[in-house]
Amino acid sequence: SHIMSEYGRMTDTERDQIDQDAQVFMRTCADAIHQLRTEAHKDVQSTQVKEHRTAVLDFIEDYLKRVCKLYSEQRAIRVKRVIDKKRL
């Protein structure tokens, strides 16, 4: 507990930077998935390969959406705490 009290606290500036970096990273991932989806079907003859690639990209996209949702929920909790602190 001593270690956590000494090193476990982040400043609001550090949290804001993490939020900003996370949003950039999520946008970058979404763009990369979109680009992969476009490239995945070029010059592919086999229907099975196309279906497999589509399924994999759908899975990755769904995973990213779930991560984004979790991030949004965590950020909402942080914002709520900040608002509650300001009310006091």
N, CA, C and O of each residue as an XYZ file, in Angstrom:
352
protein
N       0.822     -1.197      0.000
C       0.000      0.000      0.000
C       0.867      1.262      0.000
O       0.484      2.287     -0.565
N       2.032      1.178      0.636
C       2.928      2.329      0.638
C       3.393      2.643     -0.788
O       3.440      3.806     -1.188
N       3.730      1.613     -1.540
C       4.184      1.804     -2.917
C       3.066      2.420     -3.750
O       3.314      3.329     -4.541
N       1.843      1.937     -3.581
C       0.714      2.465     -4.340
C       0.463      3.936     -3.998
O       0.162      4.739     -4.881
N       0.585      4.283     -2.726
C       0.322      5.675     -2.354
C       1.395      6.602     -2.908
O       1.117      7.760     -3.220
N       2.622      6.097     -3.030
C       3.713      6.930     -3.511
C       3.740      7.027     -5.037
O       3.995      8.101     -5.582
N       3.479      5.919     -5.726
C       3.634      5.888     -7.176
C       2.315      5.710     -7.931
O       2.287      5.867     -9.152
N       1.247      5.393     -7.248
C      -0.001      5.048     -7.899
C      -0.863      6.210     -8.323
O      -1.847      6.014     -9.037
N      -0.533      7.390     -7.916
C      -1.385      8.542     -8.230
C      -0.898      9.234     -9.501
O       0.283      9.544     -9.660
N      -1.844      9.458    -10.386
C      -1.536     10.197    -11.608
C      -2.163     11.578    -11.501
O      -3.179     11.771    -10.833
N      -1.554     12.500    -12.154
C      -2.123     13.847    -12.192
C      -3.228     13.882    -13.247
O      -3.320     12.997    -14.097
N      -4.061     14.913    -13.179
C      -5.103     15.078    -14.189
C      -4.494     15.285    -15.569
O      -5.058     14.848    -16.571
N      -3.358     15.941    -15.623
C      -2.670     16.146    -16.895
C      -2.241     14.814    -17.498
O      -2.386     14.595    -18.701
N      -1.710     13.921    -16.658
C      -1.318     12.597    -17.144
C      -2.533     11.810    -17.622
O      -2.471     11.128    -18.645
N      -3.620     11.902    -16.894
C      -4.854     11.214    -17.306
C      -5.379     11.777    -18.622
O      -5.817     11.024    -19.492
N      -5.334     13.093    -18.767
C      -5.779     13.716    -20.015
C      -4.920     13.264    -21.192
O      -5.425     13.026    -22.289
N      -3.621     13.150    -20.951
C      -2.716     12.697    -22.012
C      -3.019     11.253    -22.394
O      -3.014     10.910    -23.576
N      -3.281     10.414    -21.411
C      -3.642      9.024    -21.686
C      -4.940      8.962    -22.475
O      -5.051      8.182    -23.421
N      -5.921      9.773    -22.102
C      -7.188      9.822    -22.837
C      -6.960     10.228    -24.289
O      -7.498      9.612    -25.209
N      -6.175     11.246    -24.477
C      -5.893     11.723    -25.829
C      -5.173     10.655    -26.651
O      -5.534     10.395    -27.799
N      -4.159     10.043    -26.056
C      -3.414      8.988    -26.749
C      -4.311      7.792    -27.068
O      -4.201      7.204    -28.144
N      -5.192      7.433    -26.143
C      -6.097      6.300    -26.359
C      -7.044      6.586    -27.515
O      -7.299      5.708    -28.340
N      -7.563      7.797    -27.581
C      -8.470      8.143    -28.674
C      -7.754      8.103    -30.027
O      -8.306      7.611    -31.011
N      -6.547      8.613    -30.070
C      -5.760      8.572    -31.305
C      -5.493      7.120    -31.692
O      -5.624      6.750    -32.859
N      -5.123      6.303    -30.718
C      -4.822      4.897    -30.980
C      -6.061      4.160    -31.500
O      -5.962      3.371    -32.440
N      -7.219      4.412    -30.896
C      -8.444      3.738    -31.341
C      -8.816      4.166    -32.756
O      -9.243      3.336    -33.559
N      -8.658      5.451    -33.072
C      -8.928      5.920    -34.433
C      -7.959      5.284    -35.422
O      -8.358      4.886    -36.516
N      -6.698      5.187    -35.045
C      -5.685      4.574    -35.904
C      -6.026      3.113    -36.164
O      -5.909      2.632    -37.291
N      -6.446      2.414    -35.125
C      -6.825      1.005    -35.284
C      -8.036      0.861    -36.204
O      -8.059     -0.019    -37.064
N      -9.029      1.711    -36.030
C     -10.218      1.656    -36.884
C      -9.849      1.928    -38.345
O     -10.360      1.269    -39.251
N      -8.975      2.886    -38.564
C      -8.521      3.187    -39.928
C      -7.752      2.008    -40.518
O      -7.921      1.673    -41.690
N      -6.910      1.384    -39.702
C      -6.129      0.235    -40.170
C      -7.042     -0.942    -40.528
O      -6.807     -1.629    -41.522
N      -8.064     -1.170    -39.735
C      -9.012     -2.245    -40.028
C      -9.728     -1.953    -41.345
O      -9.894     -2.842    -42.181
N     -10.146     -0.711    -41.520
C     -10.816     -0.327    -42.768
C      -9.893     -0.551    -43.969
O     -10.317     -1.077    -44.998
N      -8.643     -0.153    -43.827
C      -7.675     -0.324    -44.910
C      -7.426     -1.812    -45.183
O      -7.351     -2.230    -46.339
N      -7.300     -2.599    -44.124
C      -7.121     -4.043    -44.303
C      -8.323     -4.668    -45.002
O      -8.172     -5.548    -45.849
N      -9.500     -4.210    -44.644
C     -10.716     -4.738    -45.258
C     -10.705     -4.459    -46.773
O     -11.095     -5.305    -47.578
N     -10.254     -3.265    -47.133
C     -10.166     -2.908    -48.552
C      -9.134     -3.766    -49.272
O      -9.379     -4.254    -50.375
N      -7.984     -3.944    -48.642
C      -6.898     -4.711    -49.262
C      -7.154     -6.221    -49.252
O      -6.627     -6.941    -50.100
N      -7.943     -6.695    -48.319
C      -8.118     -8.138    -48.133
C      -8.781     -8.830    -49.313
O      -8.577    -10.023    -49.535
N      -9.564     -8.091    -50.061
C     -10.318     -8.722    -51.144
C      -9.742     -8.470    -52.529
O     -10.311     -8.893    -53.535
N      -8.627     -7.789    -52.572
C      -7.995     -7.545    -53.872
C      -7.324     -8.816    -54.371
O      -6.603     -9.487    -53.632
N      -7.567     -9.129    -55.612
C      -6.908    -10.247    -56.300
C      -7.054    -11.586    -55.579
O      -6.150    -12.420    -55.639
N      -8.175    -11.801    -54.903
C      -8.411    -13.082    -54.251
C      -9.483    -13.821    -55.048
O     -10.581    -13.303    -55.253
N      -9.164    -15.006    -55.486
C     -10.090    -15.788    -56.307
C     -10.996    -16.670    -55.464
O     -12.160    -16.874    -55.810
N     -10.491    -17.180    -54.393
C     -11.209    -18.162    -53.587
C     -12.269    -17.498    -52.705
O     -11.985    -16.547    -51.976
N     -13.482    -18.014    -52.786
C     -14.572    -17.535    -51.937
C     -14.280    -17.844    -50.471
O     -14.595    -17.051    -49.583
N     -13.680    -18.995    -50.233
C     -13.368    -19.404    -48.862
C     -12.367    -18.441    -48.220
O     -12.505    -18.092    -47.048
N     -11.380    -18.022    -48.969
C     -10.386    -17.072    -48.446
C     -11.054    -15.731    -48.154
O     -10.788    -15.115    -47.122
N     -11.920    -15.279    -49.061
C     -12.623    -14.014    -48.842
C     -13.484    -14.087    -47.587
O     -13.481    -13.163    -46.774
N     -14.208    -15.163    -47.430
C     -15.065    -15.322    -46.250
C     -14.244    -15.378    -44.974
O     -14.621    -14.797    -43.956
N     -13.119    -16.079    -45.033
C     -12.248    -16.181    -43.854
C     -11.712    -14.796    -43.470
O     -11.750    -14.413    -42.301
N     -11.225    -14.068    -44.438
C     -10.682    -12.736    -44.157
C     -11.766    -11.808    -43.613
O     -11.531    -11.049    -42.673
N     -12.947    -11.877    -44.208
C     -14.063    -11.055    -43.731
C     -14.397    -11.395    -42.285
O     -14.615    -10.498    -41.470
N     -14.440    -12.689    -41.962
C     -14.758    -13.119    -40.593
C     -13.702    -12.638    -39.603
O     -14.031    -12.174    -38.511
N     -12.445    -12.751    -39.986
C     -11.353    -12.310    -39.102
C     -11.433    -10.801    -38.882
O     -11.305    -10.332    -37.751
N     -11.641    -10.049    -39.943
C     -11.733     -8.596    -39.809
C     -12.979     -8.188    -39.024
O     -12.936     -7.221    -38.263
N     -14.081     -8.906    -39.196
C     -15.278     -8.634    -38.392
C     -14.994     -8.864    -36.916
O     -15.414     -8.079    -36.065
N     -14.278     -9.947    -36.615
C     -13.918    -10.250    -35.226
C     -13.036     -9.145    -34.637
O     -13.268     -8.687    -33.519
N     -12.042     -8.732    -35.385
C     -11.132     -7.676    -34.908
C     -11.889     -6.362    -34.714
O     -11.679     -5.661    -33.725
N     -12.756     -6.037    -35.648
C     -13.533     -4.804    -35.543
C     -14.472     -4.842    -34.334
O     -14.622     -3.847    -33.625
N     -15.097     -5.987    -34.110
C     -15.971     -6.138    -32.947
C     -15.179     -5.987    -31.653
O     -15.639     -5.339    -30.712
N     -14.006     -6.575    -31.605
C     -13.149     -6.466    -30.426
C     -12.784     -5.004    -30.162
O     -12.829     -4.546    -29.020
N     -12.426     -4.280    -31.211
C     -12.100     -2.862    -31.055
C     -13.306     -2.087    -30.538
O     -13.159     -1.218    -29.679
N     -14.488     -2.389    -31.044
C     -15.700     -1.713    -30.575
C     -15.929     -1.974    -29.090
O     -16.324     -1.069    -28.355
N     -15.684     -3.210    -28.643
C     -15.853     -3.519    -27.221
C     -14.825     -2.795    -26.369
O     -15.141     -2.330    -25.273
N     -13.602     -2.697    -26.861
C     -12.559     -1.949    -26.150
C     -12.945     -0.474    -26.064
O     -12.796      0.147    -25.012
N     -13.439      0.086    -27.162
C     -13.860      1.493    -27.174
C     -15.003      1.730    -26.195
O     -15.038      2.752    -25.510
N     -15.933      0.790    -26.131
C     -17.056      0.916    -25.200
C     -16.556      0.902    -23.759
O     -16.981      1.722    -22.945
N     -15.659     -0.024    -23.444
C     -15.094     -0.104    -22.098
C     -14.344      1.183    -21.755
O     -14.472      1.707    -20.649
N     -13.573      1.680    -22.699
C     -12.852      2.941    -22.504
C     -13.832      4.078    -22.219
O     -13.619      4.873    -21.303
N     -14.898      4.150    -23.000
C     -15.898      5.210    -22.815
C     -16.550      5.126    -21.442
O     -16.784      6.149    -20.797
N     -16.841      3.919    -20.998
C     -17.431      3.746    -19.669
C     -16.471      4.198    -18.578
O     -16.880      4.865    -17.627
N     -15.207      3.841    -18.708
C     -14.204      4.242    -17.721
C     -14.026      5.760    -17.719
O     -13.896      6.375    -16.661
N     -14.020      6.348    -18.889
C     -13.870      7.798    -18.992
C     -15.084      8.508    -18.392
O     -14.938      9.545    -17.744
N     -16.264      7.961    -18.601
C     -17.477      8.553    -18.027
C     -17.413      8.534    -16.502
O     -17.844      9.486    -15.851
N     -16.882      7.462    -15.932
C     -16.723      7.383    -14.479
C     -15.767      8.482    -14.007
O     -16.025      9.151    -13.007
N     -14.668      8.658    -14.732
C     -13.703      9.694    -14.362
C     -14.329     11.080    -14.437
O     -14.143     11.893    -13.532
N     -15.063     11.355    -15.499
C     -15.709     12.662    -15.657
C     -16.715     12.887    -14.538
O     -16.802     13.984    -13.986
N     -17.472     11.851    -14.206
C     -18.452     11.963    -13.125
C     -17.765     12.289    -11.799
O     -18.256     13.113    -11.028
N     -16.639     11.650    -11.540
C     -15.903     11.925    -10.298
C     -15.407     13.373    -10.258
O     -15.465     14.027     -9.216
N     -14.926     13.863    -11.387
C     -14.439     15.244    -11.455
C     -15.591     16.196    -11.193
O     -15.430     17.164    -10.451
N     -16.747     15.942    -11.786
C     -17.921     16.798    -11.576
C     -18.360     16.747    -10.120
O     -18.691     17.778     -9.534
N     -18.364     15.555     -9.533
C     -18.745     15.413     -8.128
C     -17.781     16.179     -7.220
O     -18.210     16.801     -6.249
N     -16.489     16.138     -7.526
C     -15.508     16.862     -6.726
C     -15.736     18.369     -6.812
O     -15.608     19.084     -5.818
N     -16.073     18.843     -8.009
C     -16.295     20.281     -8.179
C     -17.548     20.734     -7.425
O     -17.607     21.865     -6.941
N     -18.529     19.872     -7.327
C     -19.753     20.219     -6.581
C     -19.468     20.387     -5.100
O     -20.073     21.228     -4.435
N     -18.549     19.587     -4.588
C     -18.206     19.686     -3.164
C     -17.384     20.934     -2.932
O     -16.988     21.212     -1.800
